[in-house]
């Protein structure tokens, strides 16, 4: 009977690992529900392995008040040597009829917008990713939260 508490502890640890956070992440809540063009998100991380494969993606939460069916994002990836790569992206969030491409969770519609699977960083050192929207309007409302997330991919994901 003494093994039951250990089993619970073991299962709890497994559950916590399955809910593990991203390898590196950054995010911002927009309390007023609007993302200003001047609101730049920033993620800094150190790369120590030029063979490691990563997945770069952008968690985004919008509300039913989001007035568009897409969003334009621009990411700037800066390497330790100072070289910058600009990555503009458009993501479709809903159909033209207004049906979301993600399952709403209460008042929030969560998205996980991926731009780079199988990404490798060819330099060791400090990298930064800056993210901002580049919609026609400087202020885009109906956005609850935006973020930058980087995950280490498994060997099978290459």
Order of alpha helices (4+ residues) and beta strands (2+ residues): alpha-beta-beta-beta-beta-beta-beta-beta-beta-beta-beta-beta
